[in-house]
Amino acid sequence: MRLFVAVVPPVEVVEHLTDFVEPRRSHPDEDIRWAADENWHITLAFLGEVPEWKTDDLSERLERAARRQKPFDLRLSGAGAFPSVADARVLWTGVEDEANALRPLAMRTRAAANKAGVEVAGRKFNPHVTLARLRRPMDVVRYVRVFDEYQSPGWTAEGIRLISSRLGQGPSHGAAYDTVGEWDFLG
């Protein structure tokens, strides 16, 4: 199973972002693959392929990590691109986290995965929601300028999800996501 751990925005935040993104989607560009609204999330740890026999231990450890976390407030805001605006492959909106809770939570979820014998992709944690993937590197300064003005309603993050990703089986041949486990913050 291809897995990742994430915080998922509530429906009202997704709907707000959808309203902002939709006019940009209405001008199709073959080089831009817009992410499906129902797939928007903040990745804490990308785990890649995980053998099914490791998922029970992984789930127990993620549950413990979630139980130690207090709920905290977030807001989607601003924009950027990976690896850079001039040569982008991914367009994203950022995350405001005034309590600075996401980074330590990401570290705890990654540590939980490692203790369960699951290797975590070693990229530096940069909280964001992927809006689009680009088929070829391109300059996205015009999109970043537009999305930089975006700000969602605030919400309280109350838990994490372990999500499986099935590539090519979702909307527009993108990924289909299924929640494998979900744990509330109880700290």
N, CA, C and O atoms as a DFTB+ gen file, in Angstrom:
748 C
 N C O
     1  1       0.837      -1.183       0.000
     2  2       0.000       0.000       0.000
     3  2       0.884       1.250       0.000
     4  3       1.886       1.312       0.713
     5  1       0.508       2.226      -0.794
     6  2       1.220       3.515      -0.834
     7  2       0.518       4.433       0.164
     8  3      -0.662       4.742      -0.007
     9  1       1.233       4.872       1.207
    10  2       0.602       5.580       2.323
    11  2       1.260       6.925       2.619
    12  3       2.429       7.157       2.311
    13  1       0.454       7.807       3.233
    14  2       0.977       9.042       3.809
    15  2       0.112       9.425       4.998
    16  3      -1.028       8.976       5.122
    17  1       0.669      10.267       5.878
    18  2      -0.041      10.775       7.052
    19  2      -0.333      12.241       6.801
    20  3       0.539      12.979       6.343
    21  1      -1.571      12.675       7.102
    22  2      -1.954      14.045       6.760
    23  2      -2.949      14.637       7.742
    24  3      -3.624      13.927       8.487
    25  1      -3.016      15.953       7.719
    26  2      -4.099      16.724       8.324
    27  2      -4.981      17.139       7.155
    28  3      -4.483      17.662       6.158
    29  1      -6.280      16.911       7.269
    30  2      -7.205      17.209       6.183
    31  2      -8.098      18.382       6.593
    32  3      -8.726      18.344       7.651
    33  1      -8.153      19.423       5.758
    34  2      -9.024      20.564       6.090
    35  2     -10.495      20.134       6.103
    36  3     -10.879      19.208       5.390
    37  1     -11.307      20.805       6.911
    38  2     -12.741      20.483       6.939
    39  2     -13.439      20.920       5.651
    40  3     -12.901      21.711       4.877
    41  1     -14.627      20.401       5.439
    42  2     -15.399      20.634       4.217
    43  2     -15.554      22.117       3.912
    44  3     -15.393      22.519       2.760
    45  1     -15.862      22.939       4.905
    46  2     -16.096      24.362       4.636
    47  2     -14.826      25.064       4.129
    48  3     -14.919      26.001       3.336
    49  1     -13.657      24.627       4.570
    50  2     -12.401      25.206       4.086
    51  2     -12.135      24.735       2.654
    52  3     -11.711      25.518       1.804
    53  1     -12.385      23.461       2.401
    54  2     -12.222      22.928       1.045
    55  2     -13.154      23.660       0.085
    56  3     -12.744      24.020      -1.019
    57  1     -14.404      23.883       0.492
    58  2     -15.360      24.587      -0.369
    59  2     -14.909      26.020      -0.650
    60  3     -15.061      26.512      -1.768
    61  1     -14.357      26.687       0.360
    62  2     -13.868      28.055       0.199
    63  2     -12.718      28.089      -0.802
    64  3     -12.684      28.943      -1.688
    65  1     -11.784      27.167      -0.659
    66  2     -10.657      27.099      -1.586
    67  2     -11.136      26.730      -2.990
    68  3     -10.628      27.262      -3.977
    69  1     -12.104      25.828      -3.083
    70  2     -12.675      25.456      -4.386
    71  2     -13.226      26.681      -5.102
    72  3     -12.995      26.859      -6.298
    73  1     -13.953      27.526      -4.378
    74  2     -14.520      28.738      -4.971
    75  2     -13.429      29.654      -5.525
    76  3     -13.636      30.330      -6.533
    77  1     -12.278      29.676      -4.872
    78  2     -11.179      30.519      -5.319
    79  2     -10.441      29.894      -6.513
    80  3     -10.034      30.604      -7.433
    81  1     -10.274      28.581      -6.495
    82  2      -9.520      27.880      -7.535
    83  2     -10.333      27.722      -8.819
    84  3      -9.775      27.784      -9.914
    85  1     -11.632      27.520      -8.695
    86  2     -12.471      27.161      -9.842
    87  2     -12.326      28.082     -11.054
    88  3     -12.236      27.567     -12.169
    89  1     -12.298      29.403     -10.911
    90  2     -12.140      30.249     -12.105
    91  2     -10.824      29.981     -12.855
    92  3     -10.763      30.175     -14.069
    93  1      -9.785      29.542     -12.156
    94  2      -8.504      29.238     -12.809
    95  2      -8.605      27.921     -13.565
    96  3      -7.987      27.758     -14.617
    97  1      -9.374      26.987     -13.040
    98  2      -9.575      25.699     -13.704
    99  2     -10.393      25.846     -14.978
   100  3     -10.279      25.023     -15.886
   101  1     -11.213      26.885     -15.053
   102  2     -12.102      27.048     -16.199
   103  2     -11.347      27.475     -17.462
   104  3     -11.930      27.525     -18.545
   105  1     -10.058      27.780     -17.327
   106  2      -9.205      28.087     -18.480
   107  2      -8.206      26.939     -18.614
   108  3      -7.081      27.036     -18.122
   109  1      -8.610      25.854     -19.277
   110  2      -7.771      24.653     -19.304
   111  2      -6.393      24.899     -19.922
   112  3      -6.244      25.662     -20.876
   113  1      -5.423      24.246     -19.364
   114  2      -4.061      24.269     -19.856
   115  2      -3.571      22.828     -19.788
   116  3      -3.564      22.226     -18.714
   117  1      -3.165      22.274     -20.917
   118  2      -2.739      20.874     -20.972
   119  2      -1.584      20.571     -20.036
   120  3      -1.412      19.427     -19.617
   121  1      -0.791      21.578     -19.704
   122  2       0.381      21.358     -18.868
   123  2       0.082      21.415     -17.372
   124  3       0.955      21.120     -16.556
   125  1      -1.143      21.791     -17.006
   126  2      -1.506      21.898     -15.595
   127  2      -2.564      20.856     -15.260
   128  3      -3.623      20.806     -15.886
   129  1      -2.265      20.027     -14.267
   130  2      -3.231      19.038     -13.769
   131  2      -3.666      19.502     -12.378
   132  3      -2.925      19.349     -11.407
   133  1      -4.852      20.059     -12.292
   134  2      -5.361      20.569     -11.017
   135  2      -5.708      19.394     -10.105
   136  3      -6.306      18.411     -10.544
   137  1      -5.334      19.502      -8.854
   138  2      -5.649      18.456      -7.874
   139  2      -7.147      18.449      -7.604
   140  3      -7.788      19.499      -7.588
   141  1      -7.693      17.273      -7.394
   142  2      -9.109      17.137      -7.045
   143  2      -9.338      17.703      -5.646
   144  3      -8.559      17.452      -4.727
   145  1     -10.408      18.462      -5.500
   146  2     -10.717      19.105      -4.213
   147  2     -10.732      18.100      -3.065
   148  3     -10.220      18.377      -1.980
   149  1     -11.324      16.935      -3.312
   150  2     -11.450      15.938      -2.243
   151  2     -10.096      15.344      -1.839
   152  3     -10.012      14.611      -0.853
   153  1      -9.047      15.652      -2.589
   154  2      -7.712      15.144      -2.256
   155  2      -6.843      16.163      -1.524
   156  3      -5.702      15.856      -1.181
   157  1      -7.355      17.363      -1.279
   158  2      -6.540      18.385      -0.631
   159  2      -6.238      17.991       0.811
   160  3      -7.127      17.592       1.564
   161  1      -4.975      18.113       1.173
   162  2      -4.517      17.731       2.515
   163  2      -3.149      18.374       2.774
   164  3      -2.516      18.907       1.862
   165  1      -2.714      18.313       4.019
   166  2      -1.384      18.757       4.419
   167  2      -0.607      17.508       4.804
   168  3      -0.889      16.893       5.832
   169  1       0.363      17.131       3.990
   170  2       1.128      15.910       4.264
   171  2       2.089      16.139       5.423
   172  3       2.881      17.081       5.410
   173  1       2.010      15.271       6.419
   174  2       2.947      15.299       7.546
   175  2       4.117      14.352       7.294
   176  3       5.260      14.658       7.632
   177  1       3.816      13.193       6.695
   178  2       4.850      12.189       6.417
   179  2       4.430      11.363       5.208
   180  3       3.348      10.777       5.195
   181  1       5.291      11.318       4.191
   182  2       5.037      10.452       3.045
   183  2       5.779       9.149       3.286
   184  3       6.997       9.140       3.468
   185  1       5.034       8.043       3.286
   186  2       5.605       6.757       3.652
   187  2       5.910       5.864       2.451
   188  3       6.667       4.901       2.574
   189  1       5.335       6.171       1.304
   190  2       5.564       5.335       0.130
   191  2       4.917       3.969       0.289
   192  3       3.902       3.825       0.970
   193  1       5.510       2.973      -0.342
   194  2       4.969       1.612      -0.287
   195  2       5.232       1.000       1.087
   196  3       6.377       0.926       1.534
   197  1       4.171       0.566       1.746
   198  2       4.263      -0.030       3.080
   199  2       3.626      -1.415       3.016
   200  3       2.475      -1.548       2.599
   201  1       4.363      -2.448       3.425
   202  2       3.767      -3.785       3.443
   203  2       2.577      -3.826       4.403
   204  3       2.615      -3.224       5.476
   205  1       1.546      -4.521       4.017
   206  2       0.325      -4.557       4.824
   207  2       0.581      -5.071       6.245
   208  3      -0.094      -4.652       7.185
   209  1       1.542      -5.965       6.403
   210  2       1.806      -6.524       7.727
   211  2       2.366      -5.495       8.706
   212  3       2.376      -5.742       9.912
   213  1       2.834      -4.344       8.210
   214  2       3.354      -3.292       9.092
   215  2       2.282      -2.279       9.498
   216  3       2.535      -1.443      10.366
   217  1       1.102      -2.332       8.899
   218  2       0.114      -1.273       9.124
   219  2      -0.495      -1.288      10.520
   220  3      -0.865      -0.230      11.029
   221  1      -0.613      -2.451      11.156
   222  2      -1.172      -2.480      12.515
   223  2      -0.262      -1.752      13.496
   224  3      -0.726      -0.914      14.269
   225  1       1.040      -2.067      13.469
   226  2       2.000      -1.402      14.351
   227  2       2.070       0.091      14.028
   228  3       2.108       0.929      14.930
   229  1       2.087       0.412      12.741
   230  2       2.105       1.816      12.318
   231  2       0.883       2.550      12.857
   232  3       1.011       3.653      13.388
   233  1      -0.279       1.963      12.731
   234  2      -1.522       2.593      13.200
   235  2      -1.484       2.822      14.710
   236  3      -1.886       3.885      15.182
   237  1      -1.011       1.849      15.460
   238  2      -0.927       2.004      16.921
   239  2       0.000       3.159      17.291
   240  3      -0.315       3.948      18.182
   241  1       1.109       3.258      16.629
   242  2       2.080       4.317      16.939
   243  2       1.556       5.704      16.521
   244  3       1.783       6.690      17.221
   245  1       0.859       5.772      15.387
   246  2       0.267       7.039      14.967
   247  2      -0.844       7.462      15.920
   248  3      -0.997       8.648      16.209
   249  1      -1.612       6.502      16.406
   250  2      -2.664       6.817      17.380
   251  2      -2.045       7.426      18.638
   252  3      -2.565       8.411      19.163
   253  1      -0.948       6.857      19.126
   254  2      -0.268       7.400      20.312
   255  2       0.232       8.824      20.050
   256  3       0.114       9.696      20.911
   257  1       0.789       9.051      18.862
   258  2       1.281      10.396      18.514
   259  2       0.126      11.394      18.490
   260  3       0.271      12.522      18.960
   261  1      -1.011      10.987      17.950
   262  2      -2.174      11.884      17.887
   263  2      -2.724      12.166      19.275
   264  3      -3.098      13.300      19.573
   265  1      -2.779      11.156      20.121
   266  2      -3.341      11.345      21.468
   267  2      -2.561      12.379      22.263
   268  3      -3.129      13.043      23.129
   269  1      -1.263      12.529      21.985
   270  2      -0.429      13.493      22.725
   271  2      -0.586      14.926      22.231
   272  3      -0.151      15.868      22.893
   273  1      -1.211      15.088      21.062
   274  2      -1.320      16.413      20.440
   275  2      -2.609      17.120      20.868
   276  3      -3.677      16.509      20.900
   277  1      -2.501      18.402      21.195
   278  2      -3.683      19.224      21.445
   279  2      -4.198      19.739      20.104
   280  3      -3.402      19.961      19.192
   281  1      -5.516      19.935      19.961
   282  2      -6.021      20.583      18.750
   283  2      -5.370      21.965      18.597
   284  3      -5.023      22.605      19.589
   285  1      -5.212      22.412      17.363
   286  2      -4.575      23.700      17.103
   287  2      -5.195      24.329      15.858
   288  3      -5.782      23.642      15.023
   289  1      -5.052      25.648      15.753
   290  2      -5.683      26.401      14.676
   291  2      -4.777      26.525      13.458
   292  3      -3.561      26.687      13.569
   293  1      -5.419      26.444      12.278
   294  2      -4.719      26.577      11.005
   295  2      -5.515      27.465      10.061
   296  3      -6.699      27.723      10.277
   297  1      -4.846      27.927       9.017
   298  2      -5.487      28.694       7.947
   299  2      -4.623      28.504       6.697
   300  3      -3.395      28.545       6.774
   301  1      -5.264      28.298       5.559
   302  2      -4.544      28.250       4.289
   303  2      -4.325      29.678       3.829
   304  3      -5.226      30.514       3.901
   305  1      -3.107      29.950       3.352
   306  2      -2.787      31.327       2.993
   307  2      -1.559      31.379       2.102
   308  3      -0.594      30.641       2.300
   309  1      -1.614      32.269       1.112
   310  2      -0.451      32.493       0.270
   311  2      -0.260      31.408      -0.772
   312  3      -1.124      30.552      -0.963
   313  1       0.888      31.452      -1.448
   314  2       1.154      30.503      -2.532
   315  2       2.645      30.361      -2.760
   316  3       3.453      31.160      -2.287
   317  1       2.979      29.326      -3.493
   318  2       4.365      29.073      -3.862
   319  2       4.420      27.932      -4.846
   320  3       3.392      27.432      -5.301
   321  1       5.642      27.523      -5.172
   322  2       5.835      26.447      -6.136
   323  2       7.100      25.674      -5.785
   324  3       8.050      26.226      -5.229
   325  1       7.092      24.402      -6.115
   326  2       8.276      23.544      -5.961
   327  2       8.782      23.175      -7.346
   328  3       7.944      22.916      -8.209
   329  1      10.049      23.128      -7.628
   330  2      11.131      23.552      -6.745
   331  2      11.300      25.063      -6.682
   332  3      11.897      25.580      -5.737
   333  1      10.771      25.790      -7.693
   334  2      10.821      27.254      -7.666
   335  2       9.703      27.780      -8.560
   336  3       9.143      27.050      -9.377
   337  1       9.394      29.052      -8.387
   338  2       8.336      29.672      -9.194
   339  2       8.730      29.695     -10.670
   340  3       7.871      29.531     -11.536
   341  1       9.992      29.892     -10.965
   342  2      10.446      29.996     -12.350
   343  2      10.517      28.647     -13.066
   344  3      10.489      28.597     -14.296
   345  1      10.606      27.569     -12.317
   346  2      10.801      26.239     -12.897
   347  2       9.912      25.232     -12.165
   348  3      10.378      24.172     -11.746
   349  1       8.639      25.569     -12.016
   350  2       7.734      24.831     -11.129
   351  2       7.287      23.487     -11.689
   352  3       7.111      23.312     -12.895
   353  1       7.112      22.549     -10.768
   354  2       6.469      21.264     -11.056
   355  2       5.205      21.113     -10.211
   356  3       4.324      20.318     -10.539
   357  1       5.123      21.885      -9.113
   358  2       3.984      21.844      -8.196
   359  2       3.621      23.268      -7.794
   360  3       4.491      24.068      -7.452
   361  1       2.322      23.576      -7.839
   362  2       1.787      24.862      -7.382
   363  2       1.025      24.584      -6.094
   364  3       0.234      23.642      -6.038
   365  1       1.250      25.394      -5.053
   366  2       0.619      25.122      -3.764
   367  2       0.159      26.391      -3.064
   368  3       0.578      27.501      -3.393
   369  1      -0.723      26.188      -2.079
   370  2      -1.077      27.242      -1.142
   371  2      -0.469      26.872       0.206
   372  3      -0.387      25.696       0.562
   373  1      -0.045      27.885       0.945
   374  2       0.644      27.657       2.209
   375  2      -0.308      27.472       3.382
   376  3      -1.529      27.513       3.232
   377  1       0.283      27.269       4.550
   378  2      -0.480      27.019       5.769
   379  2       0.034      27.934       6.871
   380  3       1.225      27.937       7.180
   381  1      -0.869      28.708       7.461
   382  2      -0.532      29.504       8.650
   383  2      -0.787      28.641       9.874
   384  3      -1.861      28.059      10.030
   385  1       0.216      28.569      10.737
   386  2       0.165      27.732      11.938
   387  2       0.753      28.538      13.090
   388  3       1.916      28.363      13.454
   389  1      -0.067      29.428      13.662
   390  2       0.434      30.343      14.690
   391  2       0.967      29.629      15.928
   392  3       1.860      30.141      16.604
   393  1       0.426      28.448      16.227
   394  2       0.883      27.692      17.393
   395  2       2.174      26.915      17.100
   396  3       2.760      26.314      18.000
   397  1       2.609      26.934      15.838
   398  2       3.782      26.155      15.423
   399  2       3.672      24.692      15.847
   400  3       4.622      24.104      16.364
   401  1       2.499      24.127      15.616
   402  2       2.237      22.739      16.018
   403  2       2.490      21.736      14.896
   404  3       2.759      20.567      15.172
   405  1       2.411      22.164      13.645
   406  2       2.555      21.216      12.531
   407  2       3.937      20.581      12.453
   408  3       4.052      19.369      12.271
   409  1       4.971      21.374      12.585
   410  2       6.336      20.839      12.452
   411  2       6.625      19.770      13.504
   412  3       7.101      18.694      13.143
   413  1       6.359      20.017      14.799
   414  2       6.593      18.957      15.776
   415  2       5.681      17.739      15.559
   416  3       6.086      16.601      15.797
   417  1       4.450      17.992      15.107
   418  2       3.546      16.883      14.809
   419  2       4.100      16.044      13.656
   420  3       4.057      14.815      13.704
   421  1       4.612      16.698      12.638
   422  2       5.229      15.973      11.518
   423  2       6.403      15.136      12.014
   424  3       6.568      13.989      11.598
   425  1       7.212      15.698      12.893
   426  2       8.351      14.957      13.436
   427  2       7.881      13.734      14.225
   428  3       8.476      12.662      14.118
   429  1       6.815      13.889      15.018
   430  2       6.286      12.757      15.796
   431  2       5.700      11.673      14.898
   432  3       5.890      10.484      15.155
   433  1       4.982      12.080      13.836
   434  2       4.412      11.064      12.948
   435  2       5.516      10.343      12.182
   436  3       5.413       9.141      11.936
   437  1       6.558      11.054      11.807
   438  2       7.692      10.424      11.117
   439  2       8.429       9.472      12.061
   440  3       8.844       8.385      11.660
   441  1       8.585       9.892      13.313
   442  2       9.231       9.018      14.293
   443  2       8.381       7.766      14.542
   444  3       8.916       6.665      14.673
   445  1       7.063       7.939      14.607
   446  2       6.170       6.788      14.801
   447  2       6.324       5.804      13.650
   448  3       6.379       4.594      13.869
   449  1       6.392       6.315      12.433
   450  2       6.561       5.446      11.267
   451  2       7.900       4.719      11.330
   452  3       7.969       3.513      11.096
   453  1       8.954       5.450      11.644
   454  2      10.274       4.819      11.740
   455  2      10.297       3.713      12.787
   456  3      10.880       2.653      12.560
   457  1       9.665       3.955      13.933
   458  2       9.621       2.933      14.993
   459  2       8.826       1.707      14.562
   460  3       9.046       0.607      15.070
   461  1       7.903       1.898      13.625
   462  2       7.131       0.772      13.094
   463  2       7.872       0.091      11.939
   464  3       7.345      -0.830      11.314
   465  1       9.092       0.547      11.661
   466  2       9.883      -0.053      10.598
   467  2       9.516       0.444       9.214
   468  3       9.792      -0.221       8.216
   469  1       8.889       1.622       9.151
   470  2       8.481       2.199       7.871
   471  2       9.383       3.394       7.579
   472  3       9.482       4.321       8.382
   473  1      10.028       3.363       6.439
   474  2      10.914       4.452       6.056
   475  2      10.096       5.640       5.565
   476  3       9.126       5.478       4.824
   477  1      10.498       6.830       5.986
   478  2       9.814       8.065       5.608
   479  2      10.669       8.821       4.613
   480  3      11.882       8.943       4.789
   481  1      10.033       9.333       3.563
   482  2      10.761      10.160       2.597
   483  2      11.388      11.322       3.354
   484  3      10.718      11.968       4.160
   485  1      12.655      11.593       3.105
   486  2      13.418      12.527       3.917
   487  2      13.323      13.986       3.549
   488  3      14.151      14.776       4.002
   489  1      12.350      14.384       2.746
   490  2      12.253      15.798       2.388
   491  2      11.975      16.661       3.606
   492  3      11.315      16.239       4.556
   493  1      12.498      17.887       3.554
   494  2      12.242      18.860       4.616
   495  2      10.742      19.165       4.653
   496  3      10.113      19.336       3.609
   497  1      10.187      19.230       5.835
   498  2       8.763      19.497       5.995
   499  2       8.462      20.941       5.636
   500  3       9.049      21.871       6.189
   501  1       7.535      21.113       4.699
   502  2       7.100      22.436       4.265
   503  2       5.574      22.367       4.148
   504  3       5.059      21.917       3.125
   505  1       4.844      22.807       5.180
   506  2       3.384      22.646       5.164
   507  2       2.726      23.391       4.008
   508  3       2.935      24.589       3.818
   509  1       1.929      22.653       3.242
   510  2       1.253      23.222       2.078
   511  2       0.134      22.293       1.641
   512  3       0.045      21.148       2.085
   513  1      -0.710      22.799       0.771
   514  2      -1.730      22.004       0.088
   515  2      -1.435      22.119      -1.396
   516  3      -1.408      23.221      -1.945
   517  1      -1.213      20.980      -2.051
   518  2      -0.927      20.978      -3.484
   519  2      -2.194      21.326      -4.261
   520  3      -3.225      20.669      -4.119
   521  1      -2.101      22.359      -5.075
   522  2      -3.226      22.780      -5.916
   523  2      -3.144      22.170      -7.309
   524  3      -4.159      21.797      -7.896
   525  1      -1.918      22.072      -7.832
   526  2      -1.749      21.557      -9.195
   527  2      -0.353      20.985      -9.371
   528  3       0.603      21.395      -8.712
   529  1      -0.268      20.031     -10.277
   530  2       1.014      19.481     -10.713
   531  2       1.178      19.862     -12.180
   532  3       0.208      19.933     -12.934
   533  1       2.419      20.103     -12.560
   534  2       2.700      20.554     -13.919
   535  2       3.388      19.436     -14.702
   536  3       4.319      18.800     -14.208
   537  1       2.930      19.213     -15.895
   538  2       3.472      18.128     -16.721
   539  2       4.927      18.375     -17.116
   540  3       5.687      17.435     -17.351
   541  1       5.296      19.628     -17.185
   542  2       6.678      19.999     -17.513
   543  2       7.031      21.208     -16.648
   544  3       6.138      21.959     -16.258
   545  1       8.308      21.411     -16.340
   546  2       8.679      22.597     -15.562
   547  2       8.276      23.868     -16.306
   548  3       8.505      24.000     -17.509
   549  1       7.677      24.793     -15.575
   550  2       7.276      26.055     -16.201
   551  2       7.237      27.184     -15.189
   552  3       7.194      26.948     -13.981
   553  1       7.251      28.400     -15.683
   554  2       7.170      29.599     -14.854
   555  2       5.711      29.794     -14.445
   556  3       4.836      29.892     -15.305
   557  1       5.446      29.851     -13.148
   558  2       4.073      29.994     -12.653
   559  2       3.891      31.289     -11.864
   560  3       3.025      31.369     -10.992
   561  1       4.698      32.296     -12.164
   562  2       4.625      33.540     -11.411
   563  2       3.217      34.137     -11.453
   564  3       2.761      34.689     -10.452
   565  1       2.519      34.038     -12.586
   566  2       1.165      34.614     -12.666
   567  2       0.205      33.898     -11.713
   568  3      -0.649      34.537     -11.099
   569  1       0.342      32.580     -11.589
   570  2      -0.519      31.840     -10.664
   571  2      -0.168      32.153      -9.211
   572  3      -1.052      32.329      -8.372
   573  1       1.115      32.220      -8.929
   574  2       1.543      32.520      -7.554
   575  2       1.051      33.900      -7.138
   576  3       0.634      34.089      -5.996
   577  1       1.093      34.862      -8.049
   578  2       0.585      36.204      -7.719
   579  2      -0.894      36.156      -7.372
   580  3      -1.329      36.807      -6.422
   581  1      -1.668      35.396      -8.127
   582  2      -3.111      35.291      -7.862
   583  2      -3.360      34.562      -6.546
   584  3      -4.107      35.045      -5.695
   585  1      -2.736      33.401      -6.381
   586  2      -2.981      32.592      -5.186
   587  2      -2.342      33.173      -3.934
   588  3      -2.734      32.821      -2.821
   589  1      -1.370      34.051      -4.097
   590  2      -0.743      34.678      -2.933
   591  2      -1.740      35.528      -2.162
   592  3      -1.553      35.788      -0.973
   593  1      -2.806      35.964      -2.841
   594  2      -3.851      36.769      -2.198
   595  2      -4.850      35.905      -1.424
   596  3      -5.668      36.429      -0.668
   597  1      -4.787      34.596      -1.610
   598  2      -5.786      33.711      -1.007
   599  2      -5.590      33.571       0.503
   600  3      -4.468      33.490       1.002
   601  1      -6.715      33.547       1.208
   602  2      -6.706      33.245       2.638
   603  2      -8.011      32.535       2.966
   604  3      -9.094      33.061       2.713
   605  1      -7.900      31.337       3.531
   606  2      -9.092      30.565       3.884
   607  2      -9.623      30.996       5.237
   608  3      -8.946      31.708       5.978
   609  1     -10.836      30.564       5.561
   610  2     -11.283      30.721       6.947
   611  2     -10.380      29.868       7.839
   612  3      -9.844      28.850       7.401
   613  1     -10.222      30.285       9.070
   614  2      -9.448      29.485      10.018
   615  2     -10.246      28.265      10.457
   616  3     -11.475      28.251      10.386
   617  1      -9.533      27.251      10.910
   618  2     -10.191      26.054      11.449
   619  2      -9.286      25.427      12.496
   620  3      -8.095      25.731      12.570
   621  1      -9.856      24.561      13.291
   622  2      -9.107      23.847      14.314
   623  2      -8.813      22.441      13.813
   624  3      -9.727      21.662      13.543
   625  1      -7.522      22.126      13.691
   626  2      -7.104      20.767      13.332
   627  2      -7.343      19.889      14.549
   628  3      -6.880      20.194      15.648
   629  1      -8.067      18.799      14.344
   630  2      -8.461      17.955      15.476
   631  2      -7.987      16.519      15.364
   632  3      -8.317      15.691      16.212
   633  1      -7.201      16.207      14.308
   634  2      -6.728      14.841      14.175
   635  2      -5.882      14.645      12.935
   636  3      -5.700      15.553      12.124
   637  1      -5.368      13.427      12.812
   638  2      -4.572      13.043      11.645
   639  2      -5.225      11.851      10.976
   640  3      -6.029      11.137      11.575
   641  1      -4.860      11.652       9.712
   642  2      -5.339      10.495       8.959
   643  2      -4.163       9.773       8.319
   644  3      -3.185      10.389       7.897
   645  1      -4.283       8.464       8.259
   646  2      -3.383       7.633       7.472
   647  2      -4.149       7.335       6.194
   648  3      -5.238       6.762       6.235
   649  1      -3.576       7.727       5.053
   650  2      -4.292       7.680       3.779
   651  2      -3.527       6.827       2.782
   652  3      -2.307       6.939       2.654
   653  1      -4.261       5.973       2.078
   654  2      -3.646       5.206       0.995
   655  2      -3.892       5.948      -0.314
   656  3      -4.929       6.582      -0.509
   657  1      -2.922       5.851      -1.191
   658  2      -2.971       6.544      -2.471
   659  2      -2.855       5.518      -3.587
   660  3      -1.896       4.747      -3.643
   661  1      -3.850       5.518      -4.480
   662  2      -3.833       4.624      -5.644
   663  2      -3.644       5.491      -6.883
   664  3      -4.582       6.129      -7.361
   665  1      -2.421       5.504      -7.391
   666  2      -2.085       6.369      -8.520
   667  2      -2.869       5.989      -9.766
   668  3      -3.061       4.812     -10.069
   669  1      -3.321       7.029     -10.489
   670  2      -4.010       6.827     -11.752
   671  2      -5.444       6.340     -11.643
   672  3      -6.079       6.073     -12.663
   673  1      -5.970       6.218     -10.423
   674  2      -7.319       5.686     -10.248
   675  2      -8.325       6.718      -9.772
   676  3      -9.470       6.382      -9.470
   677  1      -7.900       7.976      -9.705
   678  2      -8.789       9.031      -9.237
   679  2      -9.290       9.898     -10.368
   680  3      -9.154       9.544     -11.539
   681  1      -9.878      11.049     -10.016
   682  2     -10.392      11.985     -11.017
   683  2      -9.295      12.412     -11.994
   684  3      -8.159      12.656     -11.589
   685  1      -9.633      12.499     -13.254
   686  2      -8.702      12.912     -14.320
   687  2      -7.416      12.083     -14.316
   688  3      -6.340      12.586     -14.640
   689  1      -7.538      10.836     -13.953
   690  2      -6.409       9.891     -13.918
   691  2      -5.375      10.261     -12.859
   692  3      -4.226       9.824     -12.937
   693  1      -5.771      11.055     -11.878
   694  2      -4.893      11.369     -10.758
   695  2      -4.990      10.276      -9.708
   696  3      -5.434       9.166     -10.002
   697  1      -4.587      10.575      -8.516
   698  2      -4.619       9.592      -7.426
   699  2      -5.998       9.521      -6.783
   700  3      -6.705      10.524      -6.679
   701  1      -6.359       8.335      -6.359
   702  2      -7.554       8.129      -5.538
   703  2      -7.065       7.892      -4.116
   704  3      -6.132       7.119      -3.898
   705  1      -7.693       8.554      -3.151
   706  2      -7.281       8.442      -1.761
   707  2      -8.352       7.735      -0.946
   708  3      -9.548       7.951      -1.139
   709  1      -7.893       6.876      -0.025
   710  2      -8.781       6.197       0.920
   711  2      -8.197       6.336       2.312
   712  3      -7.008       6.090       2.516
   713  1      -9.027       6.732       3.276
   714  2      -8.557       6.828       4.656
   715  2      -8.465       5.429       5.244
   716  3      -9.441       4.679       5.260
   717  1      -7.269       5.090       5.730
   718  2      -6.995       3.776       6.312
   719  2      -7.165       3.839       7.826
   720  3      -7.582       2.860       8.446
   721  1      -6.843       4.987       8.421
   722  2      -6.973       5.186       9.859
   723  2      -7.131       6.668      10.152
   724  3      -6.652       7.514       9.398
   725  1      -7.808       6.975      11.254
   726  2      -8.044       8.366      11.636
   727  2      -8.015       8.447      13.149
   728  3      -8.663       7.652      13.832
   729  1      -7.251       9.425      13.686
   730  2      -7.093       9.545      15.133
   731  2      -7.223      10.994      15.558
   732  3      -6.659      11.896      14.940
   733  1      -7.983      11.198      16.630
   734  2      -8.223      12.543      17.155
   735  2      -7.069      12.983      18.046
   736  3      -6.383      12.168      18.663
   737  1      -6.877      14.308      18.095
   738  2      -5.927      14.900      19.042
   739  2      -6.593      14.951      20.409
   740  3      -7.695      15.484      20.538
   741  1      -5.952      14.415      21.413
   742  2      -6.544      14.370      22.750
   743  2      -5.722      15.102      23.796
   744  3      -6.166      15.245      24.935
   745  1      -4.506      15.579      23.427
   746  2      -3.605      16.220      24.370
   747  2      -4.237      17.286      25.141
   748  3      -3.586      17.912      25.976
